[in-house]
Structure formats: structure tokens, C-alpha cells
């Protein structure tokens, strides 16, 4: 993957549209193109993880990373198709704000960094939360501008990554404690299950406390 793929691609609106319609089109194009840049930015580190020897020790984590990679590829294809449907022509590539925000998150998972699986999952969790939030922004924008097709794309992307983030949280306790034991630490029996149960209870309680 060349460096250009980590850049955002902006599209100009159709000049036959009215000023208001053109402004709405640009709003949708901006969110879709930024999300496409974000997904492309995630692609390389996720693929690097999939082939790492350290991941083979944890089959459930390997399955999850494969799932995230498949989601990422599907999202890129859907975003490219949506951007094409929105019309216009390619403008000069611009550095994506999303790529900058990811900074030490997704970029830290590169092949040059020797890190443990828990740190990879931490970085994945950070990056996917940003992506899920960004799909939520796209969903809200598209519904507000009465574009149901783009809204569906936002909902689907948000749902995919929300699920993956939840699955990461279920895997982390066992993996972090296993790695502690590997380093020579004495780990309490059943600690991973207790961590998972208490974490889930915290999230359930806070979900019930949030006003809708």
C-alpha cells in the first residue's frame, strides 16, 4: 500500500445543483472521504497484526483481528462506492485529520514496533472507537440531510466497530493476565473471569444511567 492511500480524497460537487444542494453534497462528501482515509489508515497495522507470530498464541484474538480486517476491507469498498455515487471528480489529496488524530494509536501498531498483544488490542480499541464515533457523525449528518443511503452506511459501520470494541473488551482480561504470568508474575486463579464480570457490570449500570 503506497503512502497516497493514507491521504483523504476530496470531491467537488455537481455544478448544476443549487447553492444549498451543493453545500449539502459537500458536507456528505467530506464525511465519507474522511472516513475512507481513516479506514485506509487502519488497513496496514491491522494486516500487520494478522500475520504476527505473537497473535497465534491467542486463537480468539486472531479470530477477532481477522474479523476486524474483513470489516475494514468491506468498509473501504462501501465508502469508495458511496463516494463515487455522490459524484464529482478527484481533487488534490489532502492529509486527513483522522489520520493525525490516530497518531500514536493505529500508527503505533506498525511492523517496526515490538509490542505485546494487549498493547495491540489497546491501540485497536482506541482506533475503532474513533472510527465508530466517526460513523455516528456520518449517520447523523446523512439523516439530517435526508440521505437514507449514506445514513445506512453510517449505521452499518458504527455497528460493526461497536461490536468489535465490545469483543476486544471481553478478550483483554485473559490476555493481559496470561502475559503477566509469562513474565513471571503470580496471577490469582479466576482473576480474568472476575475482571470480565465486573467490567461488564460497570458498563451495564452506566448504560442504564444514561438518559435517552
Buried (B, 14 or more C-beta within 10 A) or exposed (E): EEEEBBBBBBBBBEEEEEEEEBEBBBBBBBBBBBBBBBBBBBBBBBBBBEEBEBBEBBEEBBEBBBBBBEBBBBBBEBBBEBBEEBEBEEEEBEEBEBBEBBEEBBBBBEEEEEBBBBBBBBBBBBBBBBBBEBBBBBBEBBBEBEBEEBBBBBBBBBBBBBBBBEBBBEBBBBBBBBBBEEEEEEBEEEBBEEBBEEBEEEEEEEEEEEEE
